Amino acid sequence: MSTVNKVALVVGAQGVIGRNLIEHLESLGDWEVIGLSRRGGPSSERVRHVQVDLLDAEDCRVKLANLGHVTHIFYAAYQERPTWAELVAPNLAMLVNVVDAIEPVAAGLRHVSLMQGYKVYGAHLGPFKTPARETDPDHMPPEFNVDQQRFLEQRQKGKAWTWTALRPSVVGGVALGNPMNLALVIAVYASISKELGLPLRFPGKPGAYHSLLEMTDAGLLAKATVWAATDARCANQAFNINNGDLFRWSELWPKIARYFGLEVAPPLQMSLDVVMADKAPLWKAMTEKHGLAGHSYQDVSSWRFGDFVFSWDYDMFADGTKARRFGFHEFVDTEAMFLRLFDDFRRAKVIP
């Protein structure tokens, strides 16, 4: 039995959300951390990584059988699928498999934290009511975020543990090989534009250039996640978590271009997934020319996600005041967040 009072099981430990959550838990000093992921990872004094197939119920049962000291489950795993309907079965199954494996062995389980997003409000389907609030009604299914929360609500009845649901906007963080990393999309797109001697053009829908948006810094999200999981007032509640400011690409895009030493040309709608598909040889040449760390083009490419975000020709933001009313008062300047992330990519030699 561990002598540490709080033991976190971070599910989806290699994603941008999971990695930042683990770093935050480590910094607090009073948590033991266990990270679950398909790839696993190197363990340290305070963090142990476990490689597991979350879609395999038996693999979860066997690999997690000795984790009876877990007190908090932080669920941030995600499986990509081609359609909204196809997302439901695997993403619900992974959560169910983890809870099914941990709940019977972890007598001291206190909390299950679920990572969601604005899909709960139908943000991925088209224009939706803004600012979105946690009390907004559900939309027409399918939607795996809703199904996951309903599973926890039903499972928790009569139990000693509680749950929370965190709803961030687009998350800004550093992790590579992630299908939803907008900061990396922009950084690689800008770096390739510069290499080709091109100005930086906004590639999204015309209306998207002027819509109101917001972001969620991965570090801020990590703090909010731990806060909600450990503050009794937050039990069995959902919270929108965002940086606290709004922006338009029309204002931010020229500042991003300036960071990369680029001119700005008028927006030109194009699919990044299409126009960047042939750039792997160029990226390899750039890696050698600039002495980059050698990450594969696939690991730094999230073009489909970039196309998705840049297609939002409608406002995309939620009301974050509930979290503040309950006691969470952190905020992050979104422009500063992007520039900091670009600096991080450069220091790590991910981009020139």
Summary of the structure (lengths in Angstrom):
residues: 352
radius of gyration: 20.3
end to end distance: 47.2
largest distance: 62.7
contacts: 1140
relative contact order: 0.14
helix: 40%
strand: 15%
